Amino acid sequence: MPTELVVRSSLAAVAVLGSTGVTIVVVEAARRRPLSTSLLATRWRTWVALAAIWILGLTSPAVLYPVLAVLGLAAASEYAKLAKLGWTDWLTLLALPVVGLSFVSLGFDPLAVVTGTLVASTIRPLLEQDVADGPRRVGQLLVGVTVVVVPVISMWVVSQSAPVLFVALLFGVALSDVTAFTVGSTLGRHPVAPELSPNKTWEGVAGNLAGAAVGVAIAGFGGGIGVAGIVLFAVAIAVGAVWGDLFESLLKRHADVKDAGTVLPGFGGILDRVDSLIVAAPLMWIVLQLSGGGL
């Protein structure tokens, strides 16, 4: 990626995290709540660690590849646990994001690779001639490809075709999550989907859209994204973030668990932190294609 974009993104991330950190300190002090027990402070520390990883990923495709590969492996493992996959299906799903990402990074057509992973996910139940449980297994693996492989490949394609748009995606998703949580927890009154996610409210959705717009604007400042682009990308990210969050909530409700994992303090698992990207990343890939493949 262009050095200027990496520097500008790094400075913007420092500014956003710094201002957010100060705000958390002030808010928790007003509540007389120690930072050591503050959920917001715990999440902030996780945000800092994740921001550092993503910034490193921006420096080079050689660095971004392992970042996305590890993300895919972790997400696949958590989904496999949620879906209670058998070990052969678990291994199949674990291999697909790395194999798919590898083919795309080598220059293969990403749509062909996604199609190939969808086909490959059906192989094990067919080879085992699992008449009794095969359809369910195939369905779970196809969902796994949707949850894990498609977002990873989408992020790679967007990052290589339109770096500014990739940065906009990262900032937009991050800030949409922050503002949705903040607005929803303070002003939320009207639930969106009480059976799936009781704490998600329409007020939080409004905060989600506002945060996405701010994130895209920050990323697009001086990067060629005009007002119309900011609105279009913000809507795509906001819709994708809410959609992805509810999708993951559906999976967790079905599995009867609160979190997909425990690796990220304050959030739970990898899927709990990147659930917005499940839909937002493919939507940005679609927007990229509709805009002619570049920005």
Phi and psi in degrees as GROMACS dihedral restraints (atoms count N, CA, C in turn):
[ dihedral_restraints ]
;  ai    aj    ak    al  type     phi  dphi    fc
    3     4     5     6     1   -57.6    20    10
    4     5     6     7     1   136.5    20    10
    6     7     8     9     1   -57.8    20    10
    7     8     9    10     1   -39.9    20    10
    9    10    11    12     1   -60.8    20    10
   10    11    12    13     1   -37.8    20    10
   12    13    14    15     1   -68.5    20    10
   13    14    15    16     1   -40.2    20    10
   15    16    17    18     1   -64.2    20    10
   16    17    18    19     1   -44.8    20    10
   18    19    20    21     1   -63.2    20    10
   19    20    21    22     1   -46.8    20    10
   21    22    23    24     1   -63.3    20    10
   22    23    24    25     1   -39.4    20    10
   24    25    26    27     1   -66.4    20    10
   25    26    27    28     1   -40.0    20    10
   27    28    29    30     1   -63.6    20    10
   28    29    30    31     1   -45.3    20    10
   30    31    32    33     1   -64.4    20    10
   31    32    33    34     1   -39.9    20    10
   33    34    35    36     1   -65.2    20    10
   34    35    36    37     1   -40.7    20    10
   36    37    38    39     1   -63.9    20    10
   37    38    39    40     1   -42.4    20    10
   39    40    41    42     1   -62.1    20    10
   40    41    42    43     1   -42.8    20    10
   42    43    44    45     1   -64.6    20    10
   43    44    45    46     1   -45.3    20    10
   45    46    47    48     1   -65.3    20    10
   46    47    48    49     1   -47.7    20    10
   48    49    50    51     1   -65.7    20    10
   49    50    51    52     1   -38.2    20    10
   51    52    53    54     1   -63.9    20    10
   52    53    54    55     1   -47.5    20    10
   54    55    56    57     1   -66.4    20    10
   55    56    57    58     1   -37.0    20    10
   57    58    59    60     1   -65.8    20    10
   58    59    60    61     1   -41.6    20    10
   60    61    62    63     1   -61.6    20    10
   61    62    63    64     1   -43.8    20    10
   63    64    65    66     1   -62.3    20    10
   64    65    66    67     1   -42.7    20    10
   66    67    68    69     1   -61.4    20    10
   67    68    69    70     1   -41.8    20    10
   69    70    71    72     1   -63.6    20    10
   70    71    72    73     1   -42.2    20    10
   72    73    74    75     1   -60.0    20    10
   73    74    75    76     1   -45.7    20    10
   75    76    77    78     1   -64.8    20    10
   76    77    78    79     1   -45.9    20    10
   78    79    80    81     1   -63.1    20    10
   79    80    81    82     1   -46.4    20    10
   81    82    83    84     1   -69.8    20    10
   82    83    84    85     1   -30.8    20    10
   84    85    86    87     1   -66.2    20    10
   85    86    87    88     1   -40.5    20    10
   87    88    89    90     1   -63.7    20    10
   88    89    90    91     1   -33.1    20    10
   90    91    92    93     1   -83.9    20    10
   91    92    93    94     1    -6.4    20    10
   93    94    95    96     1    58.5    20    10
   94    95    96    97     1    41.7    20    10
   96    97    98    99     1  -112.2    20    10
   97    98    99   100     1   124.6    20    10
   99   100   101   102     1   -64.6    20    10
  100   101   102   103     1   143.8    20    10
  102   103   104   105     1   -63.3    20    10
  103   104   105   106     1   -26.3    20    10
  105   106   107   108     1   -65.5    20    10
  106   107   108   109     1   -22.0    20    10
  108   109   110   111     1  -113.1    20    10
  109   110   111   112     1     8.0    20    10
  111   112   113   114     1   -84.0    20    10
  112   113   114   115     1   126.0    20    10
  114   115   116   117     1   -64.6    20    10
  115   116   117   118     1   -39.1    20    10
  117   118   119   120     1   -62.7    20    10
  118   119   120   121     1   -42.5    20    10
  120   121   122   123     1   -65.7    20    10
  121   122   123   124     1   -39.3    20    10
  123   124   125   126     1   -62.9    20    10
  124   125   126   127     1   -44.0    20    10
  126   127   128   129     1   -65.0    20    10
  127   128   129   130     1   -37.2    20    10
  129   130   131   132     1   -61.8    20    10
  130   131   132   133     1   -42.8    20    10
  132   133   134   135     1   -63.1    20    10
  133   134   135   136     1   -37.6    20    10
  135   136   137   138     1   -66.9    20    10
  136   137   138   139     1   -41.0    20    10
  138   139   140   141     1   -56.8    20    10
  139   140   141   142     1   -43.7    20    10
  141   142   143   144     1   -60.3    20    10
  142   143   144   145     1   -47.0    20    10
  144   145   146   147     1   -62.5    20    10
  145   146   147   148     1   -44.0    20    10
  147   148   149   150     1   -68.2    20    10
  148   149   150   151     1   -38.6    20    10
  150   151   152   153     1   -61.3    20    10
  151   152   153   154     1   -40.6    20    10
  153   154   155   156     1   -62.4    20    10
  154   155   156   157     1   -39.8    20    10
  156   157   158   159     1   -65.9    20    10
  157   158   159   160     1   -44.5    20    10
  159   160   161   162     1   -67.0    20    10
  160   161   162   163     1   -37.8    20    10
  162   163   164   165     1   -62.8    20    10
  163   164   165   166     1   -41.7    20    10
  165   166   167   168     1   -60.4    20    10
  166   167   168   169     1   -39.3    20    10
  168   169   170   171     1   -63.5    20    10
  169   170   171   172     1   -27.9    20    10
  171   172   173   174     1   -71.8    20    10
  172   173   174   175     1   -20.9    20    10
  174   175   176   177     1   -69.9    20    10
  175   176   177   178     1   -28.1    20    10
  177   178   179   180     1  -166.3    20    10
  178   179   180   181     1   145.2    20    10
  180   181   182   183     1   -58.0    20    10
  181   182   183   184     1   -31.5    20    10
  183   184   185   186     1   -65.5    20    10
  184   185   186   187     1   -26.3    20    10
  186   187   188   189     1   -90.3    20    10
  187   188   189   190     1   -38.4    20    10
  189   190   191   192     1   -64.5    20    10
  190   191   192   193     1   -36.2    20    10
  192   193   194   195     1   -55.7    20    10
  193   194   195   196     1   -53.8    20    10
  195   196   197   198     1   -65.9    20    10
  196   197   198   199     1   -30.6    20    10
  198   199   200   201     1   -61.1    20    10
  199   200   201   202     1   -48.4    20    10
  201   202   203   204     1   -70.1    20    10
  202   203   204   205     1   -35.1    20    10
  204   205   206   207     1   -63.9    20    10
  205   206   207   208     1   -45.9    20    10
  207   208   209   210     1   -65.1    20    10
  208   209   210   211     1   -40.5    20    10
  210   211   212   213     1   -58.2    20    10
  211   212   213   214     1   -44.7    20    10
  213   214   215   216     1   -64.2    20    10
  214   215   216   217     1   -42.2    20    10
  216   217   218   219     1   -62.9    20    10
  217   218   219   220     1   -45.8    20    10
  219   220   221   222     1   -65.6    20    10
  220   221   222   223     1   -44.1    20    10
  222   223   224   225     1   -65.0    20    10
  223   224   225   226     1   -40.2    20    10
  225   226   227   228     1   -62.8    20    10
  226   227   228   229     1   -41.7    20    10
  228   229   230   231     1   -63.7    20    10
  229   230   231   232     1   -42.3    20    10
  231   232   233   234     1   -68.8    20    10
  232   233   234   235     1   -40.0    20    10
  234   235   236   237     1   -64.3    20    10
  235   236   237   238     1   -42.7    20    10
  237   238   239   240     1   -58.0    20    10
  238   239   240   241     1   -36.9    20    10
  240   241   242   243     1   -70.1    20    10
  241   242   243   244     1   -42.1    20    10
  243   244   245   246     1   -61.7    20    10
  244   245   246   247     1   -41.6    20    10
  246   247   248   249     1   -83.8    20    10
  247   248   249   250     1    -4.9    20    10
  249   250   251   252     1    55.7    20    10
  250   251   252   253     1    47.9    20    10
  252   253   254   255     1   -71.2    20    10
  253   254   255   256     1   147.5    20    10
  255   256   257   258     1   -69.8    20    10
  256   257   258   259     1   168.0    20    10
  258   259   260   261     1   -66.1    20    10
  259   260   261   262     1   -33.7    20    10
  261   262   263   264     1   -68.7    20    10
  262   263   264   265     1   -40.7    20    10
  264   265   266   267     1   -70.2    20    10
  265   266   267   268     1   -34.9    20    10
  267   268   269   270     1   -61.2    20    10
  268   269   270   271     1   -46.2    20    10
  270   271   272   273     1   -65.3    20    10
  271   272   273   274     1   -38.8    20    10
  273   274   275   276     1   -59.6    20    10
  274   275   276   277     1   -50.1    20    10
  276   277   278   279     1   -66.0    20    10
  277   278   279   280     1   -34.4    20    10
  279   280   281   282     1   -65.2    20    10
  280   281   282   283     1   -34.0    20    10
  282   283   284   285     1   -78.7    20    10
  283   284   285   286     1   -30.8    20    10
  285   286   287   288     1   -61.4    20    10
  286   287   288   289     1   -44.7    20    10
  288   289   290   291     1   -64.9    20    10
  289   290   291   292     1   -38.6    20    10
  291   292   293   294     1   -69.5    20    10
  292   293   294   295     1   -44.2    20    10
  294   295   296   297     1   -64.5    20    10
  295   296   297   298     1   -46.6    20    10
  297   298   299   300     1   -61.8    20    10
  298   299   300   301     1   -45.8    20    10
  300   301   302   303     1   -62.3    20    10
  301   302   303   304     1   -38.7    20    10
  303   304   305   306     1   -63.2    20    10
  304   305   306   307     1   -45.5    20    10
  306   307   308   309     1   -62.5    20    10
  307   308   309   310     1   -43.3    20    10
  309   310   311   312     1   -65.5    20    10
  310   311   312   313     1   -40.4    20    10
  312   313   314   315     1   -67.0    20    10
  313   314   315   316     1   -22.7    20    10
  315   316   317   318     1   -85.9    20    10
  316   317   318   319     1    -1.9    20    10
  318   319   320   321     1   106.9    20    10
  319   320   321   322     1     2.8    20    10
  321   322   323   324     1   -70.7    20    10
  322   323   324   325     1   152.2    20    10
  324   325   326   327     1   -60.7    20    10
  325   326   327   328     1   121.8    20    10
  327   328   329   330     1   -62.6    20    10
  328   329   330   331     1   -34.8    20    10
  330   331   332   333     1   -65.1    20    10
  331   332   333   334     1   -39.1    20    10
  333   334   335   336     1   -65.6    20    10
  334   335   336   337     1   -38.2    20    10
  336   337   338   339     1   -66.9    20    10
  337   338   339   340     1   -44.3    20    10
  339   340   341   342     1   -59.9    20    10
  340   341   342   343     1   -44.7    20    10
  342   343   344   345     1   -60.6    20    10
  343   344   345   346     1   -40.9    20    10
  345   346   347   348     1   -62.7    20    10
  346   347   348   349     1   -40.0    20    10
  348   349   350   351     1   -67.9    20    10
  349   350   351   352     1   -35.4    20    10
  351   352   353   354     1   -63.0    20    10
  352   353   354   355     1   -43.6    20    10
  354   355   356   357     1   -66.6    20    10
  355   356   357   358     1   -43.9    20    10
  357   358   359   360     1   -62.3    20    10
  358   359   360   361     1   -29.5    20    10
  360   361   362   363     1   -67.9    20    10
  361   362   363   364     1   -14.5    20    10
  363   364   365   366     1   -93.7    20    10
  364   365   366   367     1    -6.4    20    10
  366   367   368   369     1   -66.3    20    10
  367   368   369   370     1   -49.5    20    10
  369   370   371   372     1   -58.9    20    10
  370   371   372   373     1   -50.7    20    10
  372   373   374   375     1   -60.1    20    10
  373   374   375   376     1   -32.5    20    10
  375   376   377   378     1   -71.4    20    10
  376   377   378   379     1   -44.7    20    10
  378   379   380   381     1   -62.5    20    10
  379   380   381   382     1   -35.7    20    10
  381   382   383   384     1   -82.8    20    10
  382   383   384   385     1    -3.7    20    10
  384   385   386   387     1    50.1    20    10
  385   386   387   388     1    47.9    20    10
  387   388   389   390     1   -81.9    20    10
  388   389   390   391     1    81.9    20    10
  390   391   392   393     1   -66.5    20    10
  391   392   393   394     1   -38.6    20    10
  393   394   395   396     1   -71.0    20    10
  394   395   396   397     1   -43.6    20    10
  396   397   398   399     1  -120.9    20    10
  397   398   399   400     1     0.9    20    10
  399   400   401   402     1   -57.7    20    10
  400   401   402   403     1   -48.9    20    10
  402   403   404   405     1   -58.4    20    10
  403   404   405   406     1   -40.4    20    10
  405   406   407   408     1   -64.6    20    10
  406   407   408   409     1   -43.1    20    10
  408   409   410   411     1   -63.0    20    10
  409   410   411   412     1   -44.1    20    10
  411   412   413   414     1   -61.3    20    10
  412   413   414   415     1   -44.0    20    10
  414   415   416   417     1   -60.0    20    10
  415   416   417   418     1   -43.4    20    10
  417   418   419   420     1   -65.1    20    10
  418   419   420   421     1   -39.2    20    10
  420   421   422   423     1   -68.8    20    10
  421   422   423   424     1   -37.9    20    10
  423   424   425   426     1   -64.7    20    10
  424   425   426   427     1   -39.4    20    10
  426   427   428   429     1   -64.0    20    10
  427   428   429   430     1   -40.0    20    10
  429   430   431   432     1   -60.5    20    10
  430   431   432   433     1   -40.9    20    10
  432   433   434   435     1   -61.8    20    10
  433   434   435   436     1   -41.3    20    10
  435   436   437   438     1   -63.8    20    10
  436   437   438   439     1   -40.4    20    10
  438   439   440   441     1   -76.3    20    10
  439   440   441   442     1   -33.7    20    10
  441   442   443   444     1  -111.2    20    10
  442   443   444   445     1   -56.2    20    10
  444   445   446   447     1   -72.0    20    10
  445   446   447   448     1   -47.8    20    10
  447   448   449   450     1   -59.8    20    10
  448   449   450   451     1   -45.8    20    10
  450   451   452   453     1   -63.4    20    10
  451   452   453   454     1   -40.0    20    10
  453   454   455   456     1   -63.2    20    10
  454   455   456   457     1   -47.0    20    10
  456   457   458   459     1   -65.8    20    10
  457   458   459   460     1   -38.7    20    10
  459   460   461   462     1   -59.2    20    10
  460   461   462   463     1   -45.0    20    10
  462   463   464   465     1   -64.0    20    10
  463   464   465   466     1   -39.5    20    10
  465   466   467   468     1   -63.9    20    10
  466   467   468   469     1   -46.9    20    10
  468   469   470   471     1   -61.3    20    10
  469   470   471   472     1   -46.6    20    10
  471   472   473   474     1   -63.4    20    10
  472   473   474   475     1   -41.4    20    10
  474   475   476   477     1   -64.5    20    10
  475   476   477   478     1   -35.1    20    10
  477   478   479   480     1   -86.3    20    10
  478   479   480   481     1   -28.1    20    10
  480   481   482   483     1   -89.1    20    10
  481   482   483   484     1   -35.6    20    10
  483   484   485   486     1  -146.8    20    10
  484   485   486   487     1    81.0    20    10
  486   487   488   489     1   -53.0    20    10
  487   488   489   490     1   -39.9    20    10
  489   490   491   492     1   -62.4    20    10
  490   491   492   493     1   -39.2    20    10
  492   493   494   495     1   -67.7    20    10
  493   494   495   496     1   -34.3    20    10
  495   496   497   498     1   -65.8    20    10
  496   497   498   499     1   -43.7    20    10
  498   499   500   501     1   -63.2    20    10
  499   500   501   502     1   -40.2    20    10
  501   502   503   504     1   -60.6    20    10
  502   503   504   505     1   -39.7    20    10
  504   505   506   507     1   -61.4    20    10
  505   506   507   508     1   -47.1    20    10
  507   508   509   510     1   -64.3    20    10
  508   509   510   511     1   -48.4    20    10
  510   511   512   513     1   -66.0    20    10
  511   512   513   514     1   -42.4    20    10
  513   514   515   516     1   -62.2    20    10
  514   515   516   517     1   -45.2    20    10
  516   517   518   519     1   -65.7    20    10
  517   518   519   520     1   -43.9    20    10
  519   520   521   522     1   -60.7    20    10
  520   521   522   523     1   -50.2    20    10
  522   523   524   525     1   -73.7    20    10
  523   524   525   526     1   -30.1    20    10
  525   526   527   528     1   -65.2    20    10
  526   527   528   529     1   -39.1    20    10
  528   529   530   531     1   -65.0    20    10
  529   530   531   532     1   -42.9    20    10
  531   532   533   534     1   -63.6    20    10
  532   533   534   535     1   -50.2    20    10
  534   535   536   537     1   -69.9    20    10
  535   536   537   538     1   -34.7    20    10
  537   538   539   540     1   -62.5    20    10
  538   539   540   541     1   -44.3    20    10
  540   541   542   543     1   -64.8    20    10
  541   542   543   544     1   -45.0    20    10
  543   544   545   546     1   -66.8    20    10
  544   545   546   547     1   -51.0    20    10
  546   547   548   549     1   -66.6    20    10
  547   548   549   550     1   -43.3    20    10
  549   550   551   552     1   -63.2    20    10
  550   551   552   553     1   -40.0    20    10
  552   553   554   555     1   -75.3    20    10
  553   554   555   556     1   -22.1    20    10
  555   556   557   558     1  -101.2    20    10
  556   557   558   559     1   -37.3    20    10
  558   559   560   561     1  -116.4    20    10
  559   560   561   562     1    -8.2    20    10
  561   562   563   564     1   -62.1    20    10
  562   563   564   565     1   127.5    20    10
  564   565   566   567     1  -132.4    20    10
  565   566   567   568     1   -28.8    20    10
  567   568   569   570     1  -113.5    20    10
  568   569   570   571     1   108.0    20    10
  570   571   572   573     1   -67.9    20    10
  571   572   573   574     1   146.1    20    10
  573   574   575   576     1   -86.0    20    10
  574   575   576   577     1   -49.9    20    10
  576   577   578   579     1  -145.1    20    10
  577   578   579   580     1    79.4    20    10
  579   580   581   582     1   -59.0    20    10
  580   581   582   583     1   -27.3    20    10
  582   583   584   585     1   -76.3    20    10
  583   584   585   586     1   -29.3    20    10
  585   586   587   588     1   -92.7    20    10
  586   587   588   589     1   -48.9    20    10
  588   589   590   591     1  -144.5    20    10
  589   590   591   592     1    88.7    20    10
  591   592   593   594     1   -58.6    20    10
  592   593   594   595     1   -27.6    20    10
  594   595   596   597     1   -86.8    20    10
  595   596   597   598     1    -7.7    20    10
  597   598   599   600     1   -85.4    20    10
  598   599   600   601     1   123.4    20    10
  600   601   602   603     1  -121.7    20    10
  601   602   603   604     1   164.9    20    10
  603   604   605   606     1   -66.4    20    10
  604   605   606   607     1   -31.0    20    10
  606   607   608   609     1   -64.2    20    10
  607   608   609   610     1   -39.5    20    10
  609   610   611   612     1   -65.5    20    10
  610   611   612   613     1   -35.1    20    10
  612   613   614   615     1   -62.9    20    10
  613   614   615   616     1   -40.6    20    10
  615   616   617   618     1   -62.4    20    10
  616   617   618   619     1   -41.7    20    10
  618   619   620   621     1   -64.0    20    10
  619   620   621   622     1   -35.2    20    10
  621   622   623   624     1   -59.0    20    10
  622   623   624   625     1   -46.5    20    10
  624   625   626   627     1   -65.5    20    10
  625   626   627   628     1   -41.8    20    10
  627   628   629   630     1   -63.5    20    10
  628   629   630   631     1   -43.5    20    10
  630   631   632   633     1   -64.7    20    10
  631   632   633   634     1   -39.3    20    10
  633   634   635   636     1   -62.3    20    10
  634   635   636   637     1   -41.4    20    10
  636   637   638   639     1   -64.0    20    10
  637   638   639   640     1   -42.1    20    10
  639   640   641   642     1   -64.6    20    10
  640   641   642   643     1   -42.9    20    10
  642   643   644   645     1   -62.3    20    10
  643   644   645   646     1   -44.0    20    10
  645   646   647   648     1   -65.9    20    10
  646   647   648   649     1   -39.6    20    10
  648   649   650   651     1   -63.5    20    10
  649   650   651   652     1   -41.2    20    10
  651   652   653   654     1   -62.7    20    10
  652   653   654   655     1   -46.2    20    10
  654   655   656   657     1   -67.7    20    10
  655   656   657   658     1   -35.5    20    10
  657   658   659   660     1   -86.2    20    10
  658   659   660   661     1    -5.3    20    10
  660   661   662   663     1   -62.1    20    10
  661   662   663   664     1   114.0    20    10
  663   664   665   666     1    75.3    20    10
  664   665   666   667     1     7.1    20    10
  666   667   668   669     1  -110.9    20    10
  667   668   669   670     1     8.1    20    10
  669   670   671   672     1    95.2    20    10
  670   671   672   673     1     8.7    20    10
  672   673   674   675     1   -98.1    20    10
  673   674   675   676     1   114.2    20    10
  675   676   677   678     1   -82.1    20    10
  676   677   678   679     1  -176.3    20    10
  678   679   680   681     1   -61.5    20    10
  679   680   681   682     1   -45.1    20    10
  681   682   683   684     1   -61.2    20    10
  682   683   684   685     1   -39.9    20    10
  684   685   686   687     1   -65.3    20    10
  685   686   687   688     1   -41.0    20    10
  687   688   689   690     1   -59.9    20    10
  688   689   690   691     1   -45.0    20    10
  690   691   692   693     1   -63.6    20    10
  691   692   693   694     1   -47.2    20    10
  693   694   695   696     1   -62.1    20    10
  694   695   696   697     1   -48.6    20    10
  696   697   698   699     1   -68.5    20    10
  697   698   699   700     1   -37.1    20    10
  699   700   701   702     1   -63.7    20    10
  700   701   702   703     1   -42.7    20    10
  702   703   704   705     1   -63.8    20    10
  703   704   705   706     1   -43.9    20    10
  705   706   707   708     1   -60.5    20    10
  706   707   708   709     1   -44.1    20    10
  708   709   710   711     1   -68.1    20    10
  709   710   711   712     1   -43.9    20    10
  711   712   713   714     1   -63.8    20    10
  712   713   714   715     1   -46.3    20    10
  714   715   716   717     1   -61.9    20    10
  715   716   717   718     1   -45.0    20    10
  717   718   719   720     1   -63.5    20    10
  718   719   720   721     1   -38.4    20    10
  720   721   722   723     1   -64.4    20    10
  721   722   723   724     1   -47.1    20    10
  723   724   725   726     1   -66.0    20    10
  724   725   726   727     1   -43.8    20    10
  726   727   728   729     1   -59.9    20    10
  727   728   729   730     1   -48.9    20    10
  729   730   731   732     1   -63.5    20    10
  730   731   732   733     1   -39.7    20    10
  732   733   734   735     1   -62.0    20    10
  733   734   735   736     1   -45.4    20    10
  735   736   737   738     1   -68.0    20    10
  736   737   738   739     1   -35.6    20    10
  738   739   740   741     1   -61.3    20    10
  739   740   741   742     1   -46.8    20    10
  741   742   743   744     1   -67.4    20    10
  742   743   744   745     1   -36.1    20    10
  744   745   746   747     1   -60.8    20    10
  745   746   747   748     1   -38.3    20    10
  747   748   749   750     1   -60.0    20    10
  748   749   750   751     1   -44.6    20    10
  750   751   752   753     1   -63.9    20    10
  751   752   753   754     1   -42.1    20    10
  753   754   755   756     1   -70.3    20    10
  754   755   756   757     1   -39.2    20    10
  756   757   758   759     1   -61.6    20    10
  757   758   759   760     1   -42.7    20    10
  759   760   761   762     1   -64.1    20    10
  760   761   762   763     1   -36.4    20    10
  762   763   764   765     1   -82.7    20    10
  763   764   765   766     1    -8.1    20    10
  765   766   767   768     1    59.9    20    10
  766   767   768   769     1    47.8    20    10
  768   769   770   771     1  -130.8    20    10
  769   770   771   772     1   155.5    20    10
  771   772   773   774     1   -83.3    20    10
  772   773   774   775     1   -42.9    20    10
  774   775   776   777     1  -126.9    20    10
  775   776   777   778     1   153.6    20    10
  777   778   779   780     1   -76.4    20    10
  778   779   780   781     1   -19.0    20    10
  780   781   782   783     1  -169.2    20    10
  781   782   783   784     1  -166.7    20    10
  783   784   785   786     1  -135.0    20    10
  784   785   786   787     1     9.6    20    10
  786   787   788   789     1   -73.3    20    10
  787   788   789   790     1   -23.6    20    10
  789   790   791   792     1  -111.3    20    10
  790   791   792   793     1   109.1    20    10
  792   793   794   795     1   -56.9    20    10
  793   794   795   796     1   132.1    20    10
  795   796   797   798     1    89.9    20    10
  796   797   798   799     1   -16.6    20    10
  798   799   800   801     1  -121.6    20    10
  799   800   801   802     1   -39.3    20    10
  801   802   803   804     1   116.4    20    10
  802   803   804   805     1  -113.9    20    10
  804   805   806   807     1  -102.7    20    10
  805   806   807   808     1   179.3    20    10
  807   808   809   810     1   -60.3    20    10
  808   809   810   811     1   -44.6    20    10
  810   811   812   813     1   -62.5    20    10
  811   812   813   814     1   -32.1    20    10
  813   814   815   816     1   -67.3    20    10
  814   815   816   817     1   -25.9    20    10
  816   817   818   819     1   -92.5    20    10
  817   818   819   820     1   -32.9    20    10
  819   820   821   822     1  -108.6    20    10
  820   821   822   823     1    16.5    20    10
  822   823   824   825     1   -59.3    20    10
  823   824   825   826     1   -31.0    20    10
  825   826   827   828     1   -61.6    20    10
  826   827   828   829     1   -32.9    20    10
  828   829   830   831     1   -75.0    20    10
  829   830   831   832     1   -15.6    20    10
  831   832   833   834     1   -55.3    20    10
  832   833   834   835     1   -41.0    20    10
  834   835   836   837     1  -107.9    20    10
  835   836   837   838     1   -36.4    20    10
  837   838   839   840     1   -61.9    20    10
  838   839   840   841     1   -41.3    20    10
  840   841   842   843     1   -64.5    20    10
  841   842   843   844     1   -48.9    20    10
  843   844   845   846     1   -61.0    20    10
  844   845   846   847     1   -35.9    20    10
  846   847   848   849     1   -63.0    20    10
  847   848   849   850     1   -39.0    20    10
  849   850   851   852     1   -68.5    20    10
  850   851   852   853     1   -33.7    20    10
  852   853   854   855     1   -63.6    20    10
  853   854   855   856     1   -42.7    20    10
  855   856   857   858     1   -62.8    20    10
  856   857   858   859     1   -44.4    20    10
  858   859   860   861     1   -60.9    20    10
  859   860   861   862     1   -40.1    20    10
  861   862   863   864     1   -61.2    20    10
  862   863   864   865     1   -44.0    20    10
  864   865   866   867     1   -64.6    20    10
  865   866   867   868     1   -41.1    20    10
  867   868   869   870     1   -68.2    20    10
  868   869   870   871     1   -24.8    20    10
  870   871   872   873     1   -88.4    20    10
  871   872   873   874     1     2.7    20    10
  873   874   875   876     1   103.9    20    10
  874   875   876   877     1     7.5    20    10
  876   877   878   879     1    89.0    20    10
  877   878   879   880     1     6.9    20    10
  879   880   881   882     1  -159.9    20    10
  880   881   882   883     1   169.8    20    10
